[in-house]
Amino acid sequence: MPKPQFLAVVSAVVVLLQMTSGPGSGAQPPSTVERRQQAMKDMAAAAKTIAAMFSGDVAYDKTGLQEAASAFVLHGSELSTLFAGHARSESEADDQRIAAERKEFDEIAAGLEELALVFYRKAARAGDVLTPDMRMGSSVPGGGSLLGARPSRTEADLSAIPAEHLFHMMLETCTTCHSKYRLRK
Ligand code: HEC
């Protein structure tokens, strides 16, 4: 076996040994609390990017918008699982209340995921400039936030809403959940 290849095999074996040699050695996989806090931080960073693009503080770029949008889809879909009762001191989550109001918590999380998917599809179809129809204030058949609050909203309803408005509806979802289920704000 040529030397570089041999070295590659050896280092792969070393990595494997490190991974299997149990607690205390090497990095631990992140705990559920760390994972959910990281998911939240990723969404906050994505929200900042998107807000800056809509406000013109940073130049709009299609790929950047899509990437940021995908963070909401990814994390929105895992929130229910990441908050399945892990009360720990370093967490800001009101785990007891989440457990007691499981259905409502999951509905808020599902609401975020639903908005995120429609937003992501719009971002994926967006062109090289932000067109007026992606903007807040372009006409919304059936009416804006009223529609957002309506429990029976359909995906077709949501698709009629401009991207920037959907983004604001997503941010409302963050606030709704935090005001109920996050202890320190
Ligand atoms: C379904 C409920 C829910 C939704 C929706 C939600 N959050 Fe959270 N968020 C929480 C809870 C609960 C915590 C506390 C988590 C912990 O400490 O274990 C939290 C924590 C955070 C934190 C602090 C993370 C840290 O530890 O540093 C940030 C930032 C955050 N959320 C941003 C967002 C943003 C941005 C959105 C919307 C795109 C959002 N969240 C949507 C429930 C939610």
py3Dmol code that shows the C-alpha trace and the ligand (Angstrom):
import py3Dmol

protein = """\
ATOM      1  CA  MET A   1       0.000   0.000   0.000  1.00  0.00           C
ATOM      2  CA  PRO A   2       1.530   3.414  -0.962  1.00  0.00           C
ATOM      3  CA  LYS A   3       2.422   5.578   1.986  1.00  0.00           C
ATOM      4  CA  PRO A   4      -0.162   8.381   1.683  1.00  0.00           C
ATOM      5  CA  GLN A   5      -2.936   5.834   1.362  1.00  0.00           C
ATOM      6  CA  PHE A   6      -1.649   3.960   4.389  1.00  0.00           C
ATOM      7  CA  LEU A   7      -1.579   7.149   6.436  1.00  0.00           C
ATOM      8  CA  ALA A   8      -5.139   7.863   5.423  1.00  0.00           C
ATOM      9  CA  VAL A   9      -6.220   4.436   6.653  1.00  0.00           C
ATOM     10  CA  VAL A  10      -4.388   4.877   9.930  1.00  0.00           C
ATOM     11  CA  SER A  11      -5.917   8.270  10.608  1.00  0.00           C
ATOM     12  CA  ALA A  12      -9.374   6.916   9.786  1.00  0.00           C
ATOM     13  CA  VAL A  13      -8.843   4.134  12.341  1.00  0.00           C
ATOM     14  CA  VAL A  14      -7.659   6.646  14.943  1.00  0.00           C
ATOM     15  CA  VAL A  15     -10.761   8.773  14.387  1.00  0.00           C
ATOM     16  CA  LEU A  16     -12.962   5.681  14.734  1.00  0.00           C
ATOM     17  CA  LEU A  17     -11.252   4.710  18.000  1.00  0.00           C
ATOM     18  CA  GLN A  18     -11.723   8.210  19.364  1.00  0.00           C
ATOM     19  CA  MET A  19     -15.383   8.106  18.472  1.00  0.00           C
ATOM     20  CA  THR A  20     -16.009   4.747  20.117  1.00  0.00           C
ATOM     21  CA  SER A  21     -13.904   5.078  23.261  1.00  0.00           C
ATOM     22  CA  GLY A  22     -16.774   6.340  25.369  1.00  0.00           C
ATOM     23  CA  PRO A  23     -17.409   9.386  27.552  1.00  0.00           C
ATOM     24  CA  GLY A  24     -14.618  11.630  28.672  1.00  0.00           C
ATOM     25  CA  SER A  25     -12.557  11.403  25.500  1.00  0.00           C
ATOM     26  CA  GLY A  26     -13.076  13.706  22.558  1.00  0.00           C
ATOM     27  CA  ALA A  27     -16.010  15.964  21.829  1.00  0.00           C
ATOM     28  CA  GLN A  28     -19.431  14.926  23.064  1.00  0.00           C
ATOM     29  CA  PRO A  29     -22.336  15.118  20.652  1.00  0.00           C
ATOM     30  CA  PRO A  30     -24.445  18.191  21.443  1.00  0.00           C
ATOM     31  CA  SER A  31     -27.267  17.685  23.925  1.00  0.00           C
ATOM     32  CA  THR A  32     -30.879  18.281  22.929  1.00  0.00           C
ATOM     33  CA  VAL A  33     -30.820  21.609  24.756  1.00  0.00           C
ATOM     34  CA  GLU A  34     -27.695  22.661  22.873  1.00  0.00           C
ATOM     35  CA  ARG A  35     -29.213  21.565  19.609  1.00  0.00           C
ATOM     36  CA  ARG A  36     -32.423  23.509  20.104  1.00  0.00           C
ATOM     37  CA  GLN A  37     -30.556  26.598  21.255  1.00  0.00           C
ATOM     38  CA  GLN A  38     -28.328  26.345  18.191  1.00  0.00           C
ATOM     39  CA  ALA A  39     -31.373  25.893  15.949  1.00  0.00           C
ATOM     40  CA  MET A  40     -32.831  29.084  17.437  1.00  0.00           C
ATOM     41  CA  LYS A  41     -29.580  30.972  16.925  1.00  0.00           C
ATOM     42  CA  ASP A  42     -29.425  29.811  13.301  1.00  0.00           C
ATOM     43  CA  MET A  43     -32.961  31.061  12.730  1.00  0.00           C
ATOM     44  CA  ALA A  44     -32.160  34.390  14.391  1.00  0.00           C
ATOM     45  CA  ALA A  45     -29.109  34.784  12.124  1.00  0.00           C
ATOM     46  CA  ALA A  46     -31.192  33.875   9.069  1.00  0.00           C
ATOM     47  CA  ALA A  47     -33.868  36.382  10.095  1.00  0.00           C
ATOM     48  CA  LYS A  48     -31.244  39.105  10.417  1.00  0.00           C
ATOM     49  CA  THR A  49     -29.914  38.356   6.938  1.00  0.00           C
ATOM     50  CA  ILE A  50     -33.351  38.392   5.371  1.00  0.00           C
ATOM     51  CA  ALA A  51     -34.411  41.587   7.170  1.00  0.00           C
ATOM     52  CA  ALA A  52     -31.223  43.310   5.994  1.00  0.00           C
ATOM     53  CA  MET A  53     -31.911  42.267   2.397  1.00  0.00           C
ATOM     54  CA  PHE A  54     -35.479  43.523   2.458  1.00  0.00           C
ATOM     55  CA  SER A  55     -34.464  46.811   4.060  1.00  0.00           C
ATOM     56  CA  GLY A  56     -31.607  47.288   1.612  1.00  0.00           C
ATOM     57  CA  ASP A  57     -28.909  47.324   4.320  1.00  0.00           C
ATOM     58  CA  VAL A  58     -27.175  44.477   2.539  1.00  0.00           C
ATOM     59  CA  ALA A  59     -27.358  43.773  -1.184  1.00  0.00           C
ATOM     60  CA  TYR A  60     -30.010  41.248  -2.152  1.00  0.00           C
ATOM     61  CA  ASP A  61     -28.569  38.001  -3.368  1.00  0.00           C
ATOM     62  CA  LYS A  62     -30.687  35.123  -4.496  1.00  0.00           C
ATOM     63  CA  THR A  63     -28.532  32.334  -3.079  1.00  0.00           C
ATOM     64  CA  GLY A  64     -28.169  34.076   0.273  1.00  0.00           C
ATOM     65  CA  LEU A  65     -31.920  34.481   0.523  1.00  0.00           C
ATOM     66  CA  GLN A  66     -32.517  30.821  -0.327  1.00  0.00           C
ATOM     67  CA  GLU A  67     -29.959  29.646   2.186  1.00  0.00           C
ATOM     68  CA  ALA A  68     -31.437  31.785   4.923  1.00  0.00           C
ATOM     69  CA  ALA A  69     -34.928  30.604   4.007  1.00  0.00           C
ATOM     70  CA  SER A  70     -33.856  26.963   4.238  1.00  0.00           C
ATOM     71  CA  ALA A  71     -32.814  27.464   7.896  1.00  0.00           C
ATOM     72  CA  PHE A  72     -36.453  28.080   8.831  1.00  0.00           C
ATOM     73  CA  VAL A  73     -37.648  24.995   6.982  1.00  0.00           C
ATOM     74  CA  LEU A  74     -35.001  22.784   8.547  1.00  0.00           C
ATOM     75  CA  HIS A  75     -35.415  23.998  12.109  1.00  0.00           C
ATOM     76  CA  GLY A  76     -39.144  24.626  11.948  1.00  0.00           C
ATOM     77  CA  SER A  77     -39.613  20.936  11.200  1.00  0.00           C
ATOM     78  CA  GLU A  78     -37.529  19.749  14.167  1.00  0.00           C
ATOM     79  CA  LEU A  79     -38.785  22.061  16.922  1.00  0.00           C
ATOM     80  CA  SER A  80     -41.444  19.700  18.255  1.00  0.00           C
ATOM     81  CA  THR A  81     -38.900  16.904  18.629  1.00  0.00           C
ATOM     82  CA  LEU A  82     -36.250  19.132  20.172  1.00  0.00           C
ATOM     83  CA  PHE A  83     -38.652  20.262  22.883  1.00  0.00           C
ATOM     84  CA  ALA A  84     -39.863  16.900  24.060  1.00  0.00           C
ATOM     85  CA  GLY A  85     -39.357  17.419  27.792  1.00  0.00           C
ATOM     86  CA  HIS A  86     -35.704  17.922  28.726  1.00  0.00           C
ATOM     87  CA  ALA A  87     -35.886  20.335  31.647  1.00  0.00           C
ATOM     88  CA  ARG A  88     -32.329  21.411  32.417  1.00  0.00           C
ATOM     89  CA  SER A  89     -30.935  24.368  34.283  1.00  0.00           C
ATOM     90  CA  GLU A  90     -29.175  25.883  31.282  1.00  0.00           C
ATOM     91  CA  SER A  91     -32.389  25.953  29.275  1.00  0.00           C
ATOM     92  CA  GLU A  92     -34.672  28.945  28.979  1.00  0.00           C
ATOM     93  CA  ALA A  93     -37.592  26.788  27.945  1.00  0.00           C
ATOM     94  CA  ASP A  94     -40.646  26.402  30.140  1.00  0.00           C
ATOM     95  CA  ASP A  95     -40.587  22.628  29.707  1.00  0.00           C
ATOM     96  CA  GLN A  96     -43.415  22.036  32.159  1.00  0.00           C
ATOM     97  CA  ARG A  97     -45.731  24.367  30.333  1.00  0.00           C
ATOM     98  CA  ILE A  98     -44.678  22.900  26.989  1.00  0.00           C
ATOM     99  CA  ALA A  99     -45.501  19.410  28.293  1.00  0.00           C
ATOM    100  CA  ALA A 100     -48.851  20.589  29.646  1.00  0.00           C
ATOM    101  CA  GLU A 101     -49.755  22.434  26.440  1.00  0.00           C
ATOM    102  CA  ARG A 102     -48.107  20.067  24.015  1.00  0.00           C
ATOM    103  CA  LYS A 103     -50.729  20.464  21.305  1.00  0.00           C
ATOM    104  CA  GLU A 104     -50.580  24.237  21.275  1.00  0.00           C
ATOM    105  CA  PHE A 105     -46.775  24.279  21.258  1.00  0.00           C
ATOM    106  CA  ASP A 106     -46.686  21.835  18.350  1.00  0.00           C
ATOM    107  CA  GLU A 107     -49.251  23.902  16.461  1.00  0.00           C
ATOM    108  CA  ILE A 108     -47.120  27.026  16.764  1.00  0.00           C
ATOM    109  CA  ALA A 109     -44.086  25.060  15.577  1.00  0.00           C
ATOM    110  CA  ALA A 110     -46.096  23.596  12.689  1.00  0.00           C
ATOM    111  CA  GLY A 111     -47.295  27.094  11.811  1.00  0.00           C
ATOM    112  CA  LEU A 112     -43.699  28.256  11.509  1.00  0.00           C
ATOM    113  CA  GLU A 113     -42.816  25.260   9.372  1.00  0.00           C
ATOM    114  CA  GLU A 114     -45.781  25.865   7.089  1.00  0.00           C
ATOM    115  CA  LEU A 115     -44.910  29.539   6.555  1.00  0.00           C
ATOM    116  CA  ALA A 116     -41.247  28.642   6.112  1.00  0.00           C
ATOM    117  CA  LEU A 117     -42.029  26.179   3.314  1.00  0.00           C
ATOM    118  CA  VAL A 118     -44.068  28.698   1.339  1.00  0.00           C
ATOM    119  CA  PHE A 119     -41.439  31.376   1.950  1.00  0.00           C
ATOM    120  CA  TYR A 120     -38.695  29.000   0.846  1.00  0.00           C
ATOM    121  CA  ARG A 121     -40.516  28.168  -2.389  1.00  0.00           C
ATOM    122  CA  LYS A 122     -40.835  31.863  -3.169  1.00  0.00           C
ATOM    123  CA  ALA A 123     -37.171  32.426  -2.411  1.00  0.00           C
ATOM    124  CA  ALA A 124     -36.263  29.481  -4.668  1.00  0.00           C
ATOM    125  CA  ARG A 125     -38.251  31.011  -7.527  1.00  0.00           C
ATOM    126  CA  ALA A 126     -36.910  34.527  -6.993  1.00  0.00           C
ATOM    127  CA  GLY A 127     -34.893  36.181  -9.720  1.00  0.00           C
ATOM    128  CA  ASP A 128     -31.756  38.275  -9.571  1.00  0.00           C
ATOM    129  CA  VAL A 129     -33.541  41.319  -8.210  1.00  0.00           C
ATOM    130  CA  LEU A 130     -36.188  41.716  -5.532  1.00  0.00           C
ATOM    131  CA  THR A 131     -39.325  42.281  -7.547  1.00  0.00           C
ATOM    132  CA  PRO A 132     -42.208  44.438  -6.244  1.00  0.00           C
ATOM    133  CA  ASP A 133     -44.474  41.388  -5.956  1.00  0.00           C
ATOM    134  CA  MET A 134     -42.158  40.003  -3.265  1.00  0.00           C
ATOM    135  CA  ARG A 135     -42.620  43.155  -1.265  1.00  0.00           C
ATOM    136  CA  MET A 136     -44.853  43.962   1.624  1.00  0.00           C
ATOM    137  CA  GLY A 137     -47.806  46.070   0.576  1.00  0.00           C
ATOM    138  CA  SER A 138     -48.286  44.517  -2.827  1.00  0.00           C
ATOM    139  CA  SER A 139     -51.899  43.450  -2.932  1.00  0.00           C
ATOM    140  CA  VAL A 140     -52.978  40.464  -0.898  1.00  0.00           C
ATOM    141  CA  PRO A 141     -56.262  38.965  -1.994  1.00  0.00           C
ATOM    142  CA  GLY A 142     -58.212  38.068   1.108  1.00  0.00           C
ATOM    143  CA  GLY A 143     -56.168  40.332   3.381  1.00  0.00           C
ATOM    144  CA  GLY A 144     -52.815  40.082   5.122  1.00  0.00           C
ATOM    145  CA  SER A 145     -52.487  39.311   8.807  1.00  0.00           C
ATOM    146  CA  LEU A 146     -56.142  38.458   9.174  1.00  0.00           C
ATOM    147  CA  LEU A 147     -55.448  35.624   6.834  1.00  0.00           C
ATOM    148  CA  GLY A 148     -52.344  34.669   8.786  1.00  0.00           C
ATOM    149  CA  ALA A 149     -54.369  34.315  11.951  1.00  0.00           C
ATOM    150  CA  ARG A 150     -57.114  32.314  10.313  1.00  0.00           C
ATOM    151  CA  PRO A 151     -56.837  28.731  11.481  1.00  0.00           C
ATOM    152  CA  SER A 152     -58.087  27.269   8.226  1.00  0.00           C
ATOM    153  CA  ARG A 153     -55.563  28.963   5.989  1.00  0.00           C
ATOM    154  CA  THR A 154     -54.534  26.842   3.044  1.00  0.00           C
ATOM    155  CA  GLU A 155     -51.265  26.707   1.236  1.00  0.00           C
ATOM    156  CA  ALA A 156     -52.844  28.428  -1.742  1.00  0.00           C
ATOM    157  CA  ASP A 157     -53.888  31.287   0.575  1.00  0.00           C
ATOM    158  CA  LEU A 158     -50.351  31.581   1.842  1.00  0.00           C
ATOM    159  CA  SER A 159     -48.846  31.472  -1.641  1.00  0.00           C
ATOM    160  CA  ALA A 160     -50.796  34.604  -2.505  1.00  0.00           C
ATOM    161  CA  ILE A 161     -48.968  36.543   0.197  1.00  0.00           C
ATOM    162  CA  PRO A 162     -45.803  38.423  -0.801  1.00  0.00           C
ATOM    163  CA  ALA A 163     -42.505  36.995   0.504  1.00  0.00           C
ATOM    164  CA  GLU A 164     -41.737  39.970   2.728  1.00  0.00           C
ATOM    165  CA  HIS A 165     -45.111  39.702   4.380  1.00  0.00           C
ATOM    166  CA  LEU A 166     -44.669  35.967   4.931  1.00  0.00           C
ATOM    167  CA  PHE A 167     -41.360  36.759   6.554  1.00  0.00           C
ATOM    168  CA  HIS A 168     -43.085  39.093   9.022  1.00  0.00           C
ATOM    169  CA  MET A 169     -45.654  36.412   9.753  1.00  0.00           C
ATOM    170  CA  MET A 170     -42.808  34.014  10.561  1.00  0.00           C
ATOM    171  CA  LEU A 171     -41.330  36.536  12.980  1.00  0.00           C
ATOM    172  CA  GLU A 172     -44.720  36.871  14.657  1.00  0.00           C
ATOM    173  CA  THR A 173     -44.647  33.110  15.163  1.00  0.00           C
ATOM    174  CA  CYS A 174     -41.287  33.389  16.947  1.00  0.00           C
ATOM    175  CA  THR A 175     -42.679  36.059  19.269  1.00  0.00           C
ATOM    176  CA  THR A 176     -45.900  34.162  19.936  1.00  0.00           C
ATOM    177  CA  CYS A 177     -44.008  31.087  21.036  1.00  0.00           C
ATOM    178  CA  HIS A 178     -41.397  32.972  23.086  1.00  0.00           C
ATOM    179  CA  SER A 179     -44.007  34.938  25.000  1.00  0.00           C
ATOM    180  CA  LYS A 180     -45.539  31.655  26.167  1.00  0.00           C
ATOM    181  CA  TYR A 181     -42.780  29.100  26.384  1.00  0.00           C
ATOM    182  CA  ARG A 182     -39.500  30.931  26.871  1.00  0.00           C
ATOM    183  CA  LEU A 183     -38.769  31.876  30.463  1.00  0.00           C
ATOM    184  CA  ARG A 184     -36.055  34.535  30.207  1.00  0.00           C
ATOM    185  CA  LYS A 185     -36.465  36.967  27.345  1.00  0.00           C
TER     186      LYS A 185
END
"""
ligand_1 = """\
43
HEC
C -42.628 26.687 18.991
C -41.940 27.623 19.843
C -40.848 28.515 19.283
C -40.765 29.059 18.040
C -41.738 28.957 16.888
C -39.540 29.835 18.017
N -38.899 29.731 19.229
Fe -37.081 30.584 19.686
N -37.145 29.692 21.505
C -38.179 28.926 22.000
C -37.828 28.423 23.320
C -38.712 27.545 24.192
C -36.531 28.912 23.606
C -35.652 28.590 24.829
C -34.814 27.350 24.437
C -33.888 26.832 25.507
O -33.157 27.630 26.123
O -33.866 25.589 25.707
C -36.138 29.722 22.450
C -34.917 30.393 22.333
C -34.564 31.234 21.294
C -33.325 31.979 21.220
C -32.203 31.961 22.267
C -31.276 30.810 21.937
C -30.075 30.757 22.862
O -30.060 29.913 23.770
O -29.159 31.567 22.681
C -33.350 32.676 20.043
C -32.272 33.618 19.506
C -34.595 32.350 19.366
N -35.306 31.464 20.173
C -34.962 32.832 18.119
C -36.117 32.411 17.429
C -36.493 32.874 16.121
C -35.728 33.897 15.293
C -37.651 32.242 15.801
C -38.524 32.375 14.582
C -37.951 32.221 13.287
C -37.993 31.361 16.905
N -37.045 31.493 17.876
C -39.109 30.545 16.929
C -39.367 28.638 21.353
C -39.668 28.952 20.030
"""
view = py3Dmol.view(width=600, height=400)
view.addModel(protein, "pdb")
view.setStyle({"model": 0}, {"cartoon": {"style": "trace"}})
view.addModel(ligand_1, "xyz")
view.setStyle({"model": 1}, {"stick": {}})
view.zoomTo()
view.show()
